[in-house]
Amino acid sequence: MIGGYASAFENTRDGVKVQLEPAEFSGFTDRLSVQAAGRNLPDVFWMPANTVTSYADSGSLYDLDKLPKGTIDFSAFDTKAVDSWRLLDGKQFAPVYSEYSPATMIDRTAFSAVGITDLPDDEAWDWEDLGQLAVDYAKAAGKGKWGIANMAAFYQHAHLWIRQQGAEAFTADGKIGFDQAALGTWFDWWQRWTDAGGVIPAAVTGGKNQWTQTGHQSGLYLVQLNQFLDSQAFSKGYDGGHELVLAKSPEVAGSGDDYHFKYYVRLCIAANATDPELAGSFINYMLNDPSSAEVLGIASGVPSNPDIVSAIRKRNDPAATKVLDMQARIDERPARARPEPPLGGSGWQSLVERAADDIFNGGVPIATAVQNGIDKLQSDLDRA
């Protein structure tokens, strides 16, 4: 499944026929889980960052090292990067097609319309600066406007937050790498700036926080870089069109300088694939052929192959260029390793999402909601 499409392969007289099966992302992981249980996965599919270890351990993924040498060409990639993609005893189950970092998106048109033209320096700002900017916008814009929607459930940015404190979602040996205090301050930030008037109350949005749902009410958004193109395209449809710009994510005051990280979008072959070598050739095309840029561009993030990135840049799409430039700026910063979630670790995302819902919709105290989530995640790890 590439960018939301499952792929099946069939040799024909004239070449190879690729069958694509559409799948909405919201139900994608559930669909994969059902197919994996029935040993009926598509021949090739893409794998979200938090689940690949579990699928590899369950025997659902094909070990690409078993393919004939040269089926997949990794020569365009840094050797250390390719080795870092390996899982479970160093096996290459899931090479990285694309990657993306968390960032912040600012509606420059909306800010200019309320007289705010002096935006913070994103090389130096912290989360308090972001909160104050949200309040300033809300006050200037007036009733029915806020600085930002409540995005406490956005687990990528929660992950960034705890890394800025020197913690991790998981340690290298597969243990939970944060405590209640480290994650609790994330939710505390959203509560404080909601109380200050800068964050749209959860009761107003009804749990909706996508830019397409709340952009007309706010001027800021936390984004994963691959979302930017859709957001920019959508924003052109209201009020005569808005210009969106990207900024680096703010820091927790006193952060070190190695907290940046990227999420991976991986390509996998099912263990039950009818023709693994043919499927491997398709993965090789996606990883290496610049024409694949015409298929996906940066919809799933920035391709890991620099030749494909160059092909995208040559298209001179302004929005894509903003994404590539921002990722390049982030990549200039040091970044310590981000351990992959261990077996049972896919619940990290659910922990953040459930805690946010319990806190802002259910009235559960922050410390209680976070600790309940940690206990549930530990239970998942123990069972795995």
VOGU-3710 file (C-alpha; in Angstrom, 3 decimals, decimal comma):
1> miggyasafe> 0,000/0,000/0,000  1,670/3,190/-1,180  0,247/6,458/0,054  -3,042/4,772/0,813  -3,151/2,242/-2,045  -2,622/-1,517/-1,875  -0,668/-3,092/-4,681  -1,001/-6,545/-6,232  1,122/-7,700/-9,150  0,540/-9,899/-12,156
11> ntrdgvkvql> 2,884/-10,630/-15,045  1,282/-10,067/-18,430  2,499/-10,420/-22,008  3,113/-6,684/-22,200  4,710/-6,212/-18,804  3,443/-5,979/-15,243  -0,088/-5,173/-14,188  -0,401/-3,352/-10,856  -3,755/-3,506/-9,110  -4,395/-0,579/-6,760
21> epaefsgftd> -6,885/-0,741/-3,916  -7,867/2,609/-2,351  -7,960/2,899/1,435  -8,719/5,886/3,659  -6,001/6,552/6,211  -8,470/6,737/9,104  -9,217/3,036/8,753  -5,939/1,981/7,220  -4,281/0,425/10,261  -7,470/-1,442/11,194
31> rlsvqaagrn> -7,692/-2,826/7,667  -4,064/-3,938/7,705  -4,545/-5,630/11,056  -7,492/-7,656/9,767  -5,636/-8,613/6,585  -2,523/-9,600/8,517  -4,556/-11,819/10,831  -6,017/-13,567/7,795  -2,631/-13,802/6,041  -4,196/-11,807/3,215
41> lpdvfwmpan> -2,081/-8,658/3,119  -1,554/-6,896/-0,230  1,715/-7,754/-1,963  3,206/-4,320/-1,239  1,959/-1,772/1,268  3,209/1,192/3,202  3,575/0,939/6,944  3,011/3,704/9,517  5,922/4,396/11,829  4,573/2,941/15,068
51> tvtsyadsgs> 3,572/-0,562/13,947  6,327/-2,051/11,803  8,138/-3,900/14,609  5,004/-5,772/15,637  4,239/-6,808/12,061  7,798/-7,973/11,503  7,789/-10,045/14,703  4,457/-11,670/13,839  5,875/-13,002/10,574  3,671/-10,783/8,401
61> lydldklpkg> 6,549/-9,112/6,530  8,932/-10,551/3,953  12,652/-10,299/4,733  13,992/-8,284/1,791  17,482/-9,694/2,323  16,117/-12,921/0,820  15,579/-11,240/-2,549  18,177/-11,780/-5,290  21,061/-9,363/-4,877  20,389/-6,083/-6,657
71> tidfsafdtk> 16,605/-6,416/-6,712  16,465/-3,338/-4,518  19,277/-0,862/-5,100  20,291/1,099/-1,995  23,335/2,796/-3,559  21,685/6,247/-3,607  21,197/6,168/0,171  23,582/6,753/3,026  24,770/3,363/4,299  24,185/4,310/7,931
81> avdswrlldg> 20,617/5,330/7,118  19,912/2,033/5,365  21,338/0,097/8,315  19,210/2,155/10,718  16,075/0,969/8,908  16,762/-2,643/9,918  14,677/-4,331/12,611  14,756/-7,525/14,703  18,174/-9,098/14,390  19,181/-6,618/11,686
91> kqfapvysey> 16,720/-7,725/9,009  15,602/-5,346/6,265  11,829/-5,656/6,375  10,799/-2,101/5,622  12,995/0,463/3,827  12,015/4,099/4,216  10,335/5,694/1,213  9,768/9,077/2,831  10,159/10,895/6,124  8,879/14,019/7,805
101> spatmidrta> 9,373/16,133/10,909  6,888/18,035/13,053  6,697/21,782/12,389  4,428/24,784/12,957  2,259/26,426/10,319  1,337/30,117/10,437  -1,448/31,758/8,449  0,439/34,896/7,461  -2,605/36,408/5,740  -4,750/36,020/8,853
111> fsavgitdlp> -2,101/37,554/11,105  -1,531/40,466/8,738  -5,276/41,089/8,569  -5,383/41,762/12,324  -2,253/43,910/12,287  0,289/41,338/13,502  3,199/41,366/11,079  6,111/40,833/13,471  6,214/37,048/13,829  8,643/35,290/16,214
121> ddeawdwedl> 12,085/34,121/15,134  11,632/30,379/14,758  15,320/29,798/15,471  14,854/31,118/18,986  11,222/30,812/20,090  9,840/28,546/22,794  6,398/27,160/23,572  5,543/30,135/25,761  6,141/32,379/22,746  3,739/30,231/20,735
131> gqlavdyaka> 1,112/30,439/23,474  1,422/34,200/23,689  1,229/34,526/19,907  -2,008/32,520/19,980  -3,459/34,823/22,641  -2,357/37,949/20,762  -4,060/36,733/17,607  -7,256/35,799/19,448  -7,482/39,229/21,072  -6,793/41,048/17,821
141> agkgkwgian> -9,177/38,925/15,747  -12,099/39,185/18,157  -15,067/36,999/19,042  -15,187/33,573/17,426  -11,444/33,505/16,722  -8,612/31,840/18,581  -4,911/31,405/17,984  -4,883/27,623/17,575  -7,147/24,596/17,940  -6,571/22,203/20,830
151> maafyqhahl> -4,042/19,808/19,335  -3,003/18,045/22,529  -3,846/14,714/20,866  -1,197/15,274/18,165  1,210/12,543/19,234  4,067/13,626/16,929  4,328/16,951/18,723  3,860/15,329/22,124  6,810/13,148/21,139  8,814/16,245/20,237
161> wirqqgaeaf> 7,882/17,802/23,590  9,202/14,915/25,675  12,373/14,639/23,558  13,006/18,317/24,251  13,110/17,314/27,923  15,624/14,548/27,237  13,013/11,777/27,407  11,853/9,315/24,740  8,656/7,486/23,890  10,710/4,285/24,263
171> tadgkigfdq> 14,268/3,512/25,235  16,641/1,517/23,047  15,909/-1,604/25,126  12,154/-1,312/24,601  11,039/0,299/27,853  8,818/3,341/28,312  11,165/6,316/28,162  9,098/9,036/29,849  7,191/9,519/33,080  3,925/11,156/34,062
181> aalgtwfdww> 5,595/14,512/34,725  7,295/14,750/31,314  4,120/14,081/29,332  1,801/15,754/31,824  3,384/19,148/31,175  2,356/18,797/27,526  -1,310/18,692/28,449  -0,775/21,371/31,086  0,487/23,706/28,335  -2,750/23,259/26,363
191> qrwtdaggvi> -4,853/23,808/29,472  -3,026/27,003/30,479  -3,298/28,610/27,057  -6,926/27,507/26,713  -7,625/29,317/29,975  -5,745/32,345/28,627  -7,983/32,454/25,545  -5,445/31,434/22,928  -6,620/27,840/22,294  -10,038/26,912/20,915
201> paavtggknq> -11,852/25,074/23,737  -12,473/21,417/22,958  -16,192/21,974/23,479  -16,223/24,416/20,554  -14,518/22,106/18,058  -16,103/18,864/19,226  -12,747/17,132/18,943  -12,112/18,397/15,397  -8,676/19,960/15,006  -7,606/19,557/11,376
211> wtqtghqsgl> -6,739/22,729/9,486  -9,575/22,023/7,062  -11,934/22,060/10,059  -10,583/24,925/12,174  -8,374/27,045/9,904  -11,104/29,667/9,480  -11,158/30,121/13,270  -7,439/30,275/13,994  -4,080/31,468/12,718  -1,727/28,696/13,871
221> ylvqlnqfld> -1,502/24,962/13,416  0,868/22,193/14,465  1,691/20,186/11,387  3,620/17,198/10,146  5,374/18,489/7,072  3,636/16,198/4,603  0,307/17,853/5,492  1,360/21,290/4,290  0,407/20,972/0,621  -3,171/19,973/1,408
231> sqafskgydg> -3,465/22,752/3,986  -2,141/25,383/1,581  -4,477/24,203/-1,170  -7,464/24,293/1,193  -6,616/27,757/2,533  -6,851/29,223/-0,954  -10,564/28,492/-0,916  -11,651/30,959/1,764  -11,478/34,737/2,131  -9,900/35,093/-1,304
241> ghelvlaksp> -6,986/32,836/-0,422  -4,484/32,744/2,437  -0,717/32,384/2,446  0,609/29,787/4,864  4,216/29,668/6,000  6,192/27,054/7,902  8,225/27,583/11,054  10,354/25,275/13,133  8,610/23,862/16,167  9,126/25,879/19,340
251> evagsgddyh> 11,272/24,505/22,152  10,683/23,748/25,785  12,745/26,344/27,628  16,198/24,929/28,334  15,994/22,188/25,705  19,136/20,567/24,421  19,939/20,779/20,739  19,500/17,162/19,634  15,756/16,603/20,007  14,777/16,789/16,331
261> fkyyvrlcia> 13,576/13,587/14,699  11,714/12,270/11,681  8,878/9,819/11,287  9,268/7,205/8,593  6,870/5,971/5,926  8,117/2,475/5,122  7,526/0,120/2,194  6,895/-3,554/2,942  6,276/-6,823/1,118  3,790/-9,221/2,658
271> anatdpelag> 5,152/-12,568/3,779  2,352/-14,155/1,726  3,234/-12,245/-1,491  2,788/-14,457/-4,553  5,889/-13,073/-6,304  8,270/-11,404/-3,816  10,874/-10,654/-6,474  8,366/-8,798/-8,621  7,129/-6,935/-5,544  10,736/-6,075/-4,720
281> sfinymlndp> 11,177/-4,601/-8,197  8,191/-2,358/-7,547  9,703/-1,171/-4,262  12,950/-0,510/-6,116  11,033/1,689/-8,571  9,391/3,652/-5,777  12,685/4,113/-3,935  14,869/5,021/-6,892  13,052/6,178/-10,019  12,596/9,987/-10,170
291> ssaevlgias> 9,377/9,467/-12,122  7,815/8,260/-8,872  7,881/11,934/-7,863  5,091/12,436/-10,380  3,043/9,781/-8,592  3,396/10,870/-4,962  5,526/13,997/-4,787  5,766/14,817/-1,074  2,265/13,654/-0,159  3,724/11,130/2,294
301> gvpsnpdivs> 6,724/13,246/3,301  10,108/14,034/1,820  11,461/11,072/-0,194  14,589/9,585/1,348  16,283/9,343/-2,056  18,029/12,672/-2,821  17,614/12,134/-6,569  13,839/12,086/-6,193  14,002/15,194/-4,012  15,946/16,929/-6,782
311> airkrndpaa> 13,281/15,912/-9,294  10,579/17,414/-7,081  12,538/20,661/-6,693  12,828/20,981/-10,474  9,055/21,167/-10,677  9,269/24,550/-8,870  6,057/24,077/-6,925  6,094/26,864/-4,275  4,339/24,842/-1,569  6,537/21,774/-2,103
321> tkvldmqari> 9,618/23,975/-2,019  8,564/25,368/1,368  8,324/21,822/2,728  11,671/20,751/1,298  13,369/23,898/2,577  11,932/23,448/6,076  12,946/19,791/6,254  16,444/20,768/5,106  16,645/23,398/7,863  15,582/20,865/10,478
331> derpararpe> 18,042/18,303/9,123  20,887/20,756/9,753  20,330/20,358/13,483  21,789/17,456/15,470  19,383/14,610/16,152  19,859/11,750/18,579  18,513/8,361/17,612  14,778/7,733/17,921  14,244/4,107/19,004  11,501/2,273/17,145
341> pplggsgwqs> 8,476/1,267/19,233  9,000/-2,258/20,622  6,488/-5,091/20,479  3,275/-3,764/22,007  4,494/-0,188/21,604  1,995/0,950/19,001  -0,196/2,066/21,907  1,975/5,183/22,375  -0,197/7,063/19,887  -3,386/5,835/21,544
351> lveraaddif> -2,050/6,904/24,941  -1,687/10,527/23,831  -5,014/10,598/22,002  -6,955/8,934/24,819  -5,405/11,126/27,508  -6,269/14,271/25,534  -9,871/13,142/25,176  -10,143/12,215/28,861  -8,678/15,548/29,966  -10,368/18,029/27,654
361> nggvpiatav> -13,673/16,253/27,015  -14,026/14,065/30,087  -12,685/16,350/32,808  -10,168/13,771/34,084  -7,229/15,371/35,971  -4,079/15,552/33,854  -1,930/13,456/36,191  -4,589/10,733/36,396  -5,220/10,583/32,644  -1,521/10,381/31,820
371> qngidklqsd> -0,747/7,762/34,456  -3,699/5,660/33,315  -2,286/5,783/29,810  1,198/4,825/30,964  -0,199/1,893/32,921  -2,145/0,702/29,858  0,921/1,010/27,627  3,031/-0,918/30,138  0,408/-3,630/30,200  0,570/-3,847/26,388
381> ldra> 4,359/-4,155/26,544  4,170/-6,855/29,201  1,698/-8,906/27,160  3,843/-8,578/24,033
//
